[in-house]
Amino acid sequence: MQALKSICDGTHPRTVLINGESRLQLLRWSKHYYEPARDDLISLIPAGVRKLLSFGCGWGALEGAMVNRGIEVTAVPIDSVISSCTEARGVAQVLYGDLNTSIENLGQRQFDCILLTSFLHLVDKPAPLIAALAKHLAPEGRMVISIPNLVQLPIRWRKFAGRKEYSDLGNYERSGVHQTSLRVVRNWIEGSEMKIEKIVPVFPDRTKSIPVIFKRIGRSLLASELLILLRKP
């Protein structure tokens, strides 16, 4: 409320990084503004990281957890309203602007790790963004990406069955969402010098009864989300 009031008063920036909402029915796979500080994501952030950039963040729960660990965090929020929550969690460096302005605002800064959580599938052109951010990684720096796995078996089946709410999936112009998968991410990072170091599939509760070995073999069909750790050589 205070952020909205300050925007109206002209004392706080009025900016949107990207449109975080999909055009699919029920806004499927829109940006989750209230992301928790997830242990599986935190575990991918290497020990010894001193400077971290969170690009496209929401209310800053994960970023605040990193601040509490003594890490210097710079945040580029999805918009300048939710950013007030990020600032309240102790993130002192918050950069505002649209996509291009935010990249420019990074200047010559270098980071040990960059976070892109539940964000890239909503960006119009993810490959140039990854390449631009990779330039701000220190040597041996890491990039942590989380994306929905939109080629999982239930989604494929519903689209094949002609479910109307899935008909636009695969067409970014109509859906506002890239149909993300591990193969798609591999294509995005070509030319960025980034290499995949680790892939962590996240499985929904309905797959609990499936043996682990089958989950590993069929991760592209069963995982609902992919956590991907990239390394800069």
N, C-alpha and C positions, 0 to 999 in steps of 0.2 A: 504493500500500500504506500509506504513511504517512497519507494522508487518511482511509482507512478506519479505521485504528487510532485516529486522533484523533477521529473520529465516535463510535467505541465508547467512548472515554475521556470523551466529552462536552466536548472542547475545540475542536471544529470543528462548524459548523452542519450539520444534516442536512436538506437541502432539495432539491426537484425543481421546476424551472420549469414544465415540462409533460412529459407522457409523450412521449418522442421516438421511440417505436417505433410503426410502423403495425401494423394487424391483418391486413395482406395476406400471402399466402403468401411465404415467404422474407424477410419483413419489408421488402418493396419500398418504396423511397422513405422509409425511416426517416431520422432525423437522423444525419448522418455526424459522429461525435465527433472524428475525426482529419482535419479539413479542412486542406488545404495552404494556404499563402499564395499564392493564385493571382494571376498578373499581370493577368488580364482584370478581376478584381474591384478590385484595387488601382488600376488605371488609371481607374476611375470615381470614385474619391475625389478631389475637387477639390484643386488646389494651394492652399496657404494655410490648410488645415484645421488648427486648433489643438486643438480638443476633439472627441473622437470617442466615441460610444457603440456598443458591439457587444452587441446584445440577442439572447440565445439562442445564444451561441457555444459551441464545443467546446473543444478543447485549446489554442487561442490562438495558432496559428502566424501567422495573418494579423495578429492583434492585437499580437503581439510584433514583427512587422515594422514596424507603425505606431509602436510605442514607440521602435524604433531610429531612426526618422525624426524623433524629437523631438516627436511628437504625444502629448498627454495623453489616455490611453485609459481609459474606464470600461467594465467588462465585466459583463454579466449572464449567467452560464453556464447551460447546460442543466441541470446539477445540481452539487452541492457536492463531488463526488468529482473529476470532470474539471476542476473549477476550480483544483485544485492545480497542474495543468500550465500553466494560464493565468497563475497567479501566478508560477510559476517562470520564465516568459518576460519578467518585468519589468512586468507589468500591476499597478500598485499599488492601483488602485481596483476591487474586485470586490464586487458586491452580490448577496446571496443572498435566496431566497424563492420563493414560487409566483408566478404571473403577476400577481395583484393586488397582492401585497406588494412585488414588484419595482418596479412602477409607482409605488407610494407612496414607496418608498425613493429614488426619483429626486428627490423634493422639488421644489425650484425650479430645478434644474440646467438649463442650456441647452447645447446642443451644435451644432457646425458641421456634423456629419455623423452619421448613424445607420446602422448596418449590420444587416441582417436576412438572414442567409445560410442557405438550405436549412432554413427554419424555419416560415414562415407557412402552408405547406400542411398543417402538423400542428396548428395552433392551432384550437381549436373555433370561435372568433369572431374572425377576423382583422381585420375592418373596425373594430371599436371599439379594437383594439390599435393599429392604424395611426393612428387619430385621436388616441389618448392620447399616443403617442410624438411625433406631429407637434407637440404643444404644447411639447415640450422642444427643438424645433429653433429656432435663432436665425433672424432674418429672412434670407432667401436661403439658408437651410440646405438640405442635401441628404440624401436617404435612399436607400440602395443596397439593393436587394432581389434575391435570387436564388431562383428557384423552378424545380422540374421542369416541363417542358411536357408535361402529361398528356393533351393532345389531339393529340399527334403521330400521324402516319399508322400506324406499326407498332402503337401501343397501340390505336388505333381499330379496326384490322383484327383484332387478337387478341380484343378484346372482342366484336366483331361475330361472330367465328368461334366464340364460346361457350367460350373458354378459361376454365376454372374459376378460375384465379388472378387473373383480371381481372373476374370477375362482380360483385364488390362495389364496384369503382371507380366513383365518382360518388355513392356513398352514404356520407357521412362517418361516420354512426353505426356502420355495419358495418365500414368500412375504416380509419377513423382518419385518412383523407387526403382533402383536397379535390381535386377533379379540376381542377387549376390550369391556367390559360391566360392570355394577355394580356387577354382580355375579362373574365375573372374578376377579375384585379387591378384593371382599370379600375373595376369595380363596387365593389371594396373601398375604393378611395380616394375615392369620392364622399362629400362631406361633410367631408373632412379638410383641404380647401383645398390639398392636394398636387396637383401637375401633373406629368405624365410629360415628362421632358426628353430621355431617350435610352433606346433599347431595343437590347440586344446579344444576338442569338440565338447560342446555342452549338450547333454541329452535330456529330453523332457522326462517327467515322472512316468509317463506311460511305457517307457522302454526299460523300466527297472528289472523286469523279469527276463530280459534278453541277455545272454552271456556276454561278458566283456569282450571276448575275442571277436564275436560277430559285430559288436559295436565298432571295434577298431577297423574291421574290414569294410563295414558299410557306413562309415561316419558321414559320408556325403548324403546318404539316404535317410539316416536316422537322427543326426544332430539337428537341434533347433537353432543353434548359434555356434559360431566359430570364433575362438580367441587366437590371434595370430601374432607371434613375436617376430619382428623383423630386425635384422642387424645391418649396420652400415660397416662395410669392410674398412 
